[in-house]
Amino acid sequence: MKKNSTFFALFVFLSLGAAVMSASANRSLSCPAGTTLCQNAIRMCCSICDPDPLAVSCGESLLEEAISFYEPANDVEDTLENLVIEFKNSLGKQIQNDHLRQCVHIAFDVEETFPEFLKALQEDPVKELAHLFVQLKPHSEFDNKHPSCHNSAFDAISINHIFKNIEDKLFLLYSIDYLRDYLQDIGGTKMSIVNLARALGNLLGTVIQEYLELTKKEPVMTQEYVDYLNTIQTSWTAGLYKEFADMNRQQLKRVAGSHFHRELHGPRKPKEPTPELEQFEWPSWWPFGGGGSSSKTNTTEEDLKDNFPANFRVGENWPGCESAIKNQLKCDGCWAFSAVGIMNDRFCIVTGGKVKVDLSPQYILDCAVGASGCGGGNTDAAWRSFTLTGTPTWDCIPFEGKFRACGQDRLCADGSAKHQYYASENYTLGSKRAIKEELMKNGSVQASFKLFDDFFAYKTGLYISTQKFDIYTPEHAIRIVGWGIENGVEYWMIANSFGEGWGLNGYVKFKMEQNNIEVESYAGTPDLERSEITL
């Protein structure tokens, strides 16, 4: 009986709600100036409509969020310092990305004439956003190349367009009614100069956030970005590759860094203490310390006292055993390509150059358990494939640049039987010393590092990242084939998988002890017996 009563009450409530909605829909409402008819459960006039389609209340106006219509409880003097604080704090609250918020807060410089600008607006409010930005421009400056903006370079370059060429860009925001209404509210409200600074900061932050949302699919890998990189650093040269030109952020992630993580299981060599290497690099502005890689940058003779040569190269120590550069195309398969490259080199090395193979990354992309093919993967999946199922040669299963169903290739492409090549074990390394020892003893090493957008534009020189990573930074897997010293700075010689047309014929000089590259390092041992290799 109680159950039936509950259903009856619910039925009555829904019926009444439907009746009200029906009546509201049939009744023509006329809202006062400055308000809008919102599509709520019960339609009503609101200054701002709540985004929830089932809401029965109005949303809060942006102006009410930014300021009080009355003077602050604690009287705030209208000094330049206070006005800038109120302006920037309100601006930052509207920007969603932490790195960009920090960039704008530091790199957006307000001139001493800012109070004059605010007083002029009190007396003669503007009615158009473009006009507001034009008036603001002489009283402020945005330095998108400031170090605080390097972590959000694409966004910093984008919003610089607003500050520099507002007339050309603001048309994108003309269709957003609430921004125009908000500007009119500011002009029509009598408020103190402090509250006006708050309101304008809030408006500016909202405009920036809306602009970034509207332009998020625009190209970011452009000549403008390349010029930006060549301006903010001098250790390497950036260039624009046709393969990446005019890609947006989502397209870049599909090439590399969309989904990569380490889950290496199996035999492990013990990690040696590495006090010089930070396990995690906090952003430089993070309040709890950190700020990047070890401060030590130069290598001296003292650093080489453990009998390591100043330079080493796998291909020079074992001629003919450093496999060729490959191109993963638009397939985020670096985790498979790098592991295959290691095994190519090591089959040659362990057999004294008698067995030279070019193994198939496509087979691993198709069949590795725990990975997503060309959608990303992890080193654990690649090495698990080598130890459990092996992989045939490239000629047998050629790379097609896309994910395919596992098991569809019962025979090689030419109709012959597949010959699988296996690894007997895989293990982690985890330090600069351990990697050097491994390179000299057994050959090339797989590693992964925190991947930044600037890496796609590397041409020549000693690559030193322009950014600092955080927990959200993706990773990219590569093959370390040696090391060297340039201008007193040690670097790893890395074989990448972007083709021979990228970087130094496919290679990059990568400064040691940055982006966690030593921490994320692994290797494997060829299994000659299961691979049916006899010497």
C-alpha positions as CSV (number, residue, x, y, z in Angstrom):
1,M,0.0,0.0,0.0
2,K,2.8,2.4,0.9
3,K,4.5,1.6,-2.4
4,N,1.3,2.4,-4.3
5,S,1.0,5.8,-2.5
6,T,4.5,6.7,-3.4
7,F,3.8,6.0,-7.1
8,F,0.6,8.0,-6.9
9,A,2.3,11.0,-5.4
10,L,5.0,10.8,-8.0
11,F,2.4,10.6,-10.7
12,V,0.6,13.7,-9.4
13,F,3.9,15.6,-9.2
14,L,4.9,14.8,-12.8
15,S,1.4,15.5,-14.1
16,L,1.4,18.9,-12.4
17,G,4.9,19.6,-13.7
18,A,3.8,18.7,-17.2
19,A,0.8,20.9,-16.9
20,V,2.8,23.9,-15.7
21,M,5.3,23.4,-18.5
22,S,2.5,23.1,-21.1
23,A,0.9,26.2,-19.8
24,S,4.2,28.1,-19.8
25,A,4.9,27.0,-23.3
26,N,1.5,28.2,-24.5
27,R,1.7,31.6,-22.7
28,S,3.8,34.3,-24.3
29,L,6.1,35.9,-21.8
30,S,7.6,39.3,-22.1
31,C,10.8,39.8,-20.2
32,P,12.0,43.2,-19.0
33,A,15.0,44.8,-20.6
34,G,18.3,43.1,-19.5
35,T,16.7,39.7,-18.8
36,T,16.1,36.6,-21.0
37,L,13.4,34.0,-21.2
38,C,15.2,30.8,-20.0
39,Q,14.2,27.3,-20.9
40,N,13.9,26.1,-17.3
41,A,11.5,23.4,-16.0
42,I,9.3,26.4,-15.2
43,R,10.1,29.2,-17.8
44,M,11.0,32.5,-16.2
45,C,12.9,35.7,-16.9
46,C,16.5,35.6,-15.8
47,S,19.6,37.8,-16.3
48,I,21.6,34.6,-16.8
49,C,20.0,31.2,-17.6
50,D,21.2,28.2,-15.7
51,P,22.9,25.7,-18.0
52,D,21.1,22.8,-16.3
53,P,18.0,22.0,-18.4
54,L,16.1,20.8,-15.4
55,A,16.9,23.8,-13.2
56,V,14.1,25.8,-11.7
57,S,16.3,28.8,-10.8
58,C,18.2,31.5,-12.6
59,G,22.0,31.4,-12.9
60,E,24.3,33.9,-11.3
61,S,25.4,36.8,-13.5
62,L,29.0,37.2,-14.3
63,L,28.9,40.7,-12.9
64,E,27.6,39.5,-9.6
65,E,30.4,36.9,-9.5
66,A,33.0,39.5,-10.1
67,I,32.0,42.3,-7.8
68,S,29.7,43.5,-5.2
69,F,27.4,46.3,-6.2
70,Y,28.4,48.0,-3.0
71,E,31.7,49.0,-1.7
72,P,33.9,46.2,-0.2
73,A,33.4,45.5,3.5
74,N,37.0,46.4,4.1
75,D,37.8,49.7,2.4
76,V,40.4,49.0,-0.4
77,E,42.5,52.0,-1.4
78,D,42.5,52.6,-5.1
79,T,46.3,52.4,-5.4
80,L,47.9,50.9,-8.5
81,E,49.0,47.9,-6.6
82,N,45.5,47.1,-5.2
83,L,43.9,47.7,-8.6
84,V,46.3,45.4,-10.3
85,I,45.8,42.7,-7.7
86,E,42.0,42.9,-7.9
87,F,42.1,43.0,-11.7
88,K,44.5,40.0,-12.1
89,N,42.8,37.9,-9.4
90,S,39.4,38.3,-11.1
91,L,41.0,37.6,-14.5
92,G,42.7,34.4,-13.4
93,K,39.5,32.9,-11.9
94,Q,38.0,32.5,-15.3
95,I,41.0,30.7,-16.9
96,Q,40.7,27.0,-16.5
97,N,44.3,25.8,-17.4
98,D,46.6,26.2,-14.4
99,H,49.7,26.8,-16.6
100,L,47.9,29.4,-18.7
101,R,46.6,31.1,-15.6
102,Q,50.1,31.4,-14.2
103,C,51.3,32.7,-17.6
104,V,48.7,35.4,-17.8
105,H,49.1,36.4,-14.2
106,I,52.8,37.0,-14.6
107,A,53.2,38.0,-18.3
108,F,50.2,40.4,-18.5
109,D,51.8,43.6,-17.3
110,V,49.6,46.6,-16.3
111,E,51.2,50.0,-16.7
112,E,51.1,52.9,-14.2
113,T,48.5,54.6,-16.3
114,F,46.0,51.8,-15.5
115,P,44.1,53.9,-12.9
116,E,43.6,56.6,-15.5
117,F,42.1,54.1,-17.9
118,L,39.7,52.9,-15.2
119,K,38.6,56.4,-14.3
120,A,38.0,57.2,-18.0
121,L,35.8,54.1,-18.3
122,Q,33.8,55.3,-15.2
123,E,33.0,58.5,-17.0
124,D,32.6,57.2,-20.5
125,P,31.9,53.4,-20.7
126,V,32.5,51.5,-23.9
127,K,29.9,49.4,-25.6
128,E,31.9,47.1,-27.8
129,L,34.6,44.6,-26.7
130,A,36.9,45.5,-29.6
131,H,36.7,49.1,-28.4
132,L,37.5,48.1,-24.9
133,F,40.6,46.1,-25.9
134,V,41.8,49.0,-28.1
135,Q,41.5,51.4,-25.1
136,L,43.2,48.9,-22.8
137,K,46.2,48.3,-25.1
138,P,48.2,51.4,-24.3
139,H,47.9,50.7,-20.6
140,S,49.0,47.0,-20.7
141,E,51.3,44.6,-22.3
142,F,51.2,40.8,-22.7
143,D,54.5,39.1,-23.1
144,N,53.6,35.7,-24.5
145,K,57.3,34.7,-24.6
146,H,57.8,35.1,-20.9
147,P,59.2,31.9,-19.3
148,S,56.0,31.5,-17.3
149,C,54.2,31.0,-20.7
150,H,56.4,28.3,-22.1
151,N,54.3,25.5,-20.6
152,S,51.2,26.9,-22.4
153,A,52.9,28.2,-25.5
154,F,50.1,27.3,-27.9
155,D,47.5,29.1,-25.8
156,A,49.8,32.0,-25.1
157,I,50.4,32.5,-28.8
158,S,46.7,32.3,-29.5
159,I,45.5,34.8,-26.9
160,N,48.3,37.2,-28.0
161,H,46.2,37.5,-31.2
162,I,43.5,39.1,-29.1
163,F,45.8,41.7,-27.5
164,K,47.7,42.4,-30.8
165,N,45.0,42.1,-33.4
166,I,41.7,42.4,-31.6
167,E,39.8,43.8,-34.6
168,D,40.7,40.7,-36.7
169,K,39.8,38.1,-34.0
170,L,36.9,39.4,-31.9
171,F,34.3,38.6,-34.5
172,L,34.5,35.0,-33.2
173,L,32.9,36.3,-30.0
174,Y,30.2,38.5,-31.5
175,S,27.6,35.7,-31.4
176,I,28.0,35.3,-27.6
177,D,25.2,37.5,-26.3
178,Y,26.1,37.3,-22.6
179,L,29.5,38.9,-23.2
180,R,27.9,41.9,-24.8
181,D,25.3,42.0,-22.1
182,Y,28.0,41.8,-19.4
183,L,29.9,44.7,-20.9
184,Q,26.7,46.8,-21.0
185,D,26.0,45.8,-17.3
186,I,29.5,47.1,-16.4
187,G,28.9,50.4,-18.2
188,G,25.4,50.8,-16.7
189,T,26.4,50.1,-13.1
190,K,27.8,52.8,-10.8
191,M,30.7,51.2,-8.9
192,S,34.0,52.1,-7.3
193,I,37.2,52.0,-9.3
194,V,38.3,48.9,-7.4
195,N,35.1,47.1,-8.3
196,L,35.5,48.2,-11.9
197,A,38.9,46.7,-11.9
198,R,37.4,43.4,-10.6
199,A,34.6,43.5,-13.2
200,L,37.0,44.1,-16.1
201,G,39.4,41.4,-15.0
202,N,36.5,39.0,-14.8
203,L,35.3,40.0,-18.3
204,L,38.8,39.8,-19.8
205,G,39.3,36.3,-18.3
206,T,35.9,35.2,-19.7
207,V,36.7,36.5,-23.1
208,I,40.1,34.7,-23.1
209,Q,38.5,31.4,-22.0
210,E,35.7,31.7,-24.6
211,Y,38.2,32.5,-27.4
212,L,40.4,29.5,-26.6
213,E,37.3,27.3,-26.6
214,L,36.2,28.6,-30.0
215,T,39.7,28.2,-31.5
216,K,40.7,24.9,-29.9
217,K,40.7,23.1,-33.3
218,E,42.8,25.7,-35.1
219,P,46.3,24.7,-36.3
220,V,49.0,25.1,-33.6
221,M,52.1,23.6,-35.3
222,T,52.7,26.6,-37.5
223,Q,55.6,28.8,-38.6
224,E,54.6,31.3,-35.8
225,Y,55.2,28.5,-33.2
226,V,58.5,27.6,-34.8
227,D,59.6,31.3,-34.7
228,Y,58.5,31.4,-31.1
229,L,60.7,28.4,-30.2
230,N,63.7,29.9,-31.9
231,T,63.2,33.1,-30.0
232,I,63.0,31.7,-26.5
233,Q,66.0,29.3,-26.6
234,T,69.4,29.0,-28.4
235,S,70.7,25.5,-27.8
236,W,68.8,24.0,-30.7
237,T,67.0,25.0,-33.9
238,A,63.3,24.5,-34.5
239,G,61.8,23.9,-38.0
240,L,58.4,23.2,-39.5
241,Y,57.9,19.7,-41.0
242,K,55.3,19.2,-43.6
243,E,54.2,16.0,-41.8
244,F,53.2,18.1,-38.8
245,A,52.4,21.4,-40.4
246,D,49.0,22.9,-39.5
247,M,48.1,20.1,-37.1
248,N,46.0,21.0,-34.1
249,R,46.6,19.6,-30.6
250,Q,44.4,16.5,-31.0
251,Q,46.1,15.6,-34.3
252,L,49.6,15.9,-32.7
253,K,48.5,13.6,-29.9
254,R,47.5,11.0,-32.4
255,V,51.1,11.0,-33.7
256,A,52.7,10.6,-30.3
257,G,51.8,11.0,-26.7
258,S,48.1,10.2,-26.8
259,H,48.3,7.3,-24.3
260,F,51.6,6.0,-23.0
261,H,52.5,4.7,-19.6
262,R,55.0,2.3,-18.0
263,E,53.9,-1.0,-16.4
264,L,57.0,-3.1,-16.7
265,H,56.6,-6.5,-15.1
266,G,59.2,-9.3,-15.1
267,P,62.8,-9.6,-14.2
268,R,64.3,-6.4,-13.0
269,K,67.8,-5.3,-12.3
270,P,68.1,-3.4,-9.1
271,K,68.2,0.4,-9.5
272,E,71.3,2.1,-8.3
273,P,71.0,5.2,-6.1
274,T,70.7,8.3,-8.3
275,P,70.6,11.4,-6.0
276,E,71.3,13.7,-9.0
277,L,68.1,12.6,-10.7
278,E,64.7,13.9,-9.6
279,Q,61.9,11.4,-9.9
280,F,59.4,14.1,-10.7
281,E,59.8,17.6,-12.0
282,W,57.4,20.1,-10.6
283,P,56.6,23.2,-12.7
284,S,58.9,26.1,-11.9
285,W,56.1,28.1,-10.4
286,W,54.8,25.3,-8.2
287,P,54.7,26.6,-4.6
288,F,56.0,23.4,-3.0
289,G,59.5,23.4,-4.6
290,G,61.1,21.5,-7.4
291,G,61.4,23.5,-10.6
292,G,62.9,21.1,-13.1
293,S,65.9,18.9,-13.7
294,S,69.1,18.9,-11.7
295,S,70.8,22.3,-11.7
296,K,74.0,20.6,-12.8
297,T,74.5,21.1,-16.5
298,N,78.2,20.9,-17.3
299,T,80.3,17.6,-17.4
300,T,83.9,17.6,-16.3
301,E,86.7,15.1,-16.3
302,E,85.7,14.2,-12.7
303,D,82.3,13.0,-14.1
304,L,84.1,10.5,-16.4
305,K,86.3,9.0,-13.7
306,D,84.3,5.7,-13.8
307,N,86.0,4.8,-17.0
308,F,83.2,6.0,-19.3
309,P,84.5,7.5,-22.5
310,A,83.4,11.0,-23.4
311,N,81.6,9.6,-26.5
312,F,80.1,6.2,-27.3
313,R,78.0,4.9,-30.2
314,V,76.4,1.4,-30.6
315,G,77.0,1.5,-34.4
316,E,80.7,2.3,-34.0
317,N,81.3,-0.3,-31.2
318,W,79.4,-3.0,-33.2
319,P,79.6,-2.0,-36.9
320,G,76.4,-2.8,-38.7
321,C,74.4,-3.5,-35.6
322,E,72.6,-0.2,-35.2
323,S,69.3,-0.6,-37.1
324,A,67.9,2.0,-39.4
325,I,65.6,4.9,-38.5
326,K,61.9,4.1,-39.0
327,N,58.8,6.2,-39.4
328,Q,55.7,5.6,-37.3
329,L,53.7,8.0,-39.5
330,K,50.5,9.1,-37.8
331,C,50.4,6.0,-35.7
332,D,51.1,6.5,-32.0
333,G,53.2,3.3,-31.9
334,C,56.5,4.6,-30.5
335,W,56.2,2.0,-27.7
336,A,56.4,-0.8,-30.3
337,F,58.9,0.8,-32.7
338,S,61.5,1.5,-30.0
339,A,61.3,-2.0,-28.5
340,V,61.6,-3.5,-32.0
341,G,64.7,-1.3,-32.7
342,I,66.3,-2.5,-29.5
343,M,65.8,-6.2,-30.4
344,N,67.1,-5.6,-34.0
345,D,70.3,-4.2,-32.6
346,R,70.7,-6.9,-29.9
347,F,70.1,-9.9,-32.2
348,C,73.0,-8.6,-34.3
349,I,75.2,-7.9,-31.3
350,V,74.7,-11.2,-29.5
351,T,75.4,-13.2,-32.6
352,G,78.5,-11.2,-33.5
353,G,76.8,-9.7,-36.6
354,K,75.8,-13.1,-38.0
355,V,72.0,-12.5,-37.6
356,K,70.7,-9.2,-38.8
357,V,66.9,-8.9,-38.5
358,D,64.4,-6.2,-39.2
359,L,61.5,-7.1,-37.0
360,S,57.8,-6.1,-37.4
361,P,56.3,-3.4,-35.1
362,Q,53.0,-4.0,-36.9
363,Y,52.7,-7.4,-35.4
364,I,53.1,-6.0,-31.9
365,L,50.7,-3.1,-32.6
366,D,48.1,-5.7,-33.7
367,C,48.6,-8.3,-31.0
368,A,50.1,-6.7,-27.8
369,V,47.8,-7.3,-24.8
370,G,47.2,-4.2,-22.7
371,A,47.8,-1.6,-25.5
372,S,45.7,0.3,-28.0
373,G,47.6,-0.2,-31.2
374,C,48.1,3.1,-33.0
375,G,46.1,4.7,-30.2
376,G,49.0,4.4,-27.8
377,G,50.4,1.7,-25.5
378,N,53.2,1.0,-23.0
379,T,56.6,-0.6,-22.9
380,D,55.3,-3.4,-20.8
381,A,52.9,-4.5,-23.6
382,A,55.8,-4.5,-26.2
383,W,58.2,-6.6,-24.0
384,R,55.4,-9.0,-23.0
385,S,54.8,-9.6,-26.7
386,F,58.5,-10.4,-27.2
387,T,58.7,-12.8,-24.3
388,L,55.4,-14.6,-24.8
389,T,54.6,-14.6,-28.6
390,G,57.6,-13.1,-30.3
391,T,57.3,-11.2,-33.5
392,P,58.1,-12.0,-37.2
393,T,60.2,-9.8,-39.5
394,W,59.1,-6.5,-41.2
395,D,59.0,-8.2,-44.6
396,C,56.7,-10.9,-43.3
397,I,54.3,-8.4,-41.6
398,P,54.9,-4.9,-43.1
399,F,54.0,-1.8,-41.3
400,E,50.7,-0.3,-42.5
401,G,50.3,2.7,-40.2
402,K,47.1,1.5,-38.7
403,F,45.7,-1.0,-36.2
404,R,44.5,-4.3,-37.6
405,A,42.8,-7.4,-36.1
406,C,45.3,-9.7,-34.4
407,G,45.6,-13.2,-35.9
408,Q,44.6,-12.3,-39.5
409,D,48.2,-13.0,-40.7
410,R,48.6,-16.7,-40.4
411,L,51.2,-16.5,-43.1
412,C,53.7,-13.9,-44.2
413,A,52.7,-11.3,-46.8
414,D,54.5,-13.4,-49.5
415,G,52.7,-16.6,-48.4
416,S,55.6,-18.2,-46.5
417,A,55.5,-19.4,-42.9
418,K,56.1,-16.9,-40.1
419,H,59.3,-17.2,-38.2
420,Q,59.0,-15.6,-34.7
421,Y,61.8,-13.9,-32.8
422,Y,61.7,-13.8,-29.0
423,A,63.2,-12.1,-25.9
424,S,64.1,-14.2,-22.9
425,E,63.8,-11.4,-20.4
426,N,63.2,-7.7,-20.0
427,Y,64.4,-5.4,-17.2
428,T,64.6,-1.8,-16.0
429,L,67.7,0.4,-15.7
430,G,66.8,3.7,-14.1
431,S,69.9,5.8,-13.9
432,K,72.5,7.5,-16.1
433,R,75.3,5.2,-15.0
434,A,73.2,2.0,-15.5
435,I,72.2,3.1,-19.0
436,K,75.9,3.8,-20.0
437,E,77.0,0.4,-18.7
438,E,74.2,-1.3,-20.5
439,L,74.9,0.5,-23.8
440,M,78.6,-0.5,-23.6
441,K,77.9,-4.1,-22.6
442,N,74.7,-5.1,-24.5
443,G,73.7,-2.4,-27.0
444,S,70.9,0.1,-27.4
445,V,68.4,0.9,-24.7
446,Q,64.7,1.8,-24.8
447,A,63.7,4.9,-22.9
448,S,60.7,7.1,-22.6
449,F,60.5,10.8,-21.6
450,K,57.9,13.4,-20.9
451,L,56.9,14.7,-24.4
452,F,56.4,18.3,-25.1
453,D,55.1,20.0,-28.3
454,D,58.4,21.6,-29.1
455,F,60.0,18.1,-29.7
456,F,58.0,17.8,-32.9
457,A,59.8,20.9,-34.3
458,Y,63.4,19.8,-33.4
459,K,65.9,20.2,-36.3
460,T,69.4,20.5,-35.1
461,G,71.5,21.2,-32.0
462,L,71.3,20.1,-28.4
463,Y,67.6,19.5,-27.5
464,I,66.7,21.1,-24.1
465,S,63.0,21.2,-23.5
466,T,61.4,24.7,-23.2
467,Q,58.8,23.4,-20.8
468,K,58.5,21.7,-17.4
469,F,56.3,18.6,-17.1
470,D,53.6,17.8,-14.6
471,I,51.5,14.7,-13.9
472,Y,49.4,15.2,-17.0
473,T,52.3,15.4,-19.5
474,P,52.3,12.5,-21.9
475,E,55.3,10.3,-22.8
476,H,57.2,9.2,-25.9
477,A,59.4,6.1,-26.2
478,I,62.7,6.1,-28.2
479,R,65.9,4.2,-28.6
480,I,69.2,5.4,-27.0
481,V,72.2,4.4,-29.1
482,G,75.0,6.4,-27.5
483,W,76.1,9.6,-25.8
484,G,78.4,12.5,-26.2
485,I,79.3,16.0,-24.8
486,E,78.6,19.3,-26.5
487,N,79.8,22.6,-25.0
488,G,80.3,20.8,-21.7
489,V,76.8,19.4,-21.6
490,E,76.2,15.6,-21.8
491,Y,73.6,14.3,-24.1
492,W,72.1,11.0,-25.2
493,M,72.1,10.2,-28.9
494,I,68.6,9.1,-29.6
495,A,67.1,7.3,-32.5
496,N,63.6,8.6,-33.0
497,S,60.8,7.1,-35.1
498,F,59.6,10.1,-37.1
499,G,61.6,9.2,-40.2
500,E,65.0,10.2,-41.6
501,G,63.7,13.6,-42.6
502,W,63.2,14.6,-39.0
503,G,66.0,16.0,-36.8
504,L,69.5,14.9,-37.5
505,N,68.6,12.3,-40.1
506,G,66.2,10.8,-37.6
507,Y,68.3,11.3,-34.5
508,V,68.3,13.9,-31.8
509,K,70.9,15.0,-29.2
510,F,68.9,14.9,-26.0
511,K,70.3,16.6,-22.9
512,M,70.8,14.1,-20.1
513,E,68.8,14.3,-16.9
514,Q,65.7,16.0,-18.2
515,N,62.1,14.9,-18.6
516,N,62.7,11.7,-16.6
517,I,64.4,10.0,-19.5
518,E,66.8,8.0,-17.3
519,V,64.0,6.9,-14.9
520,E,62.0,5.4,-17.8
521,S,64.6,3.1,-19.3
522,Y,64.5,-0.6,-20.2
523,A,66.1,-3.4,-22.2
524,G,65.6,-7.0,-23.2
525,T,67.7,-10.1,-24.0
526,P,67.3,-12.0,-27.3
527,D,66.2,-15.6,-26.8
528,L,68.3,-17.5,-29.5
529,E,66.9,-20.9,-28.6
530,R,63.2,-20.1,-29.0
531,S,64.0,-18.0,-32.0
532,E,65.6,-21.1,-33.5
533,I,69.0,-19.5,-34.1
534,T,72.1,-21.6,-33.9
535,L,75.6,-20.3,-34.2
